[in-house]
Amino acid sequence: MAKSASEGKTIKVTLVRSAIGYPKPQKATVRALGLRRLNQTVEHKDTPALRGMLAKVVHLIRIEE
C-alpha cells in the first residue's frame, strides 16, 4: 500500500554548533527541537511550525531532508 498523504516527509536535524553565547530564545528553540548535545541527530515531521523553528537557529544546525 502506498504512503498516505498524512505521513508526509521527515527531516533530520543535527546540532553542529553550541548554543552557548546565543540568546535565550535560540537556546530554548534548540532544546524544543530535542537537541541536547553536539552532533546529536533527531527526526521530525516536516510541518510549517518546524520550518519556522529551524529558520531561527539555522546557523547552529544541519538539516537533511
Secondary structure, 3 states (H helix, E strand, C coil): CCCCCCCCCEEEEEECCCCCCCCHHHHHHHHHCCCCCCCCEEEEECCHHHHHHHHHCCCCEEEEC
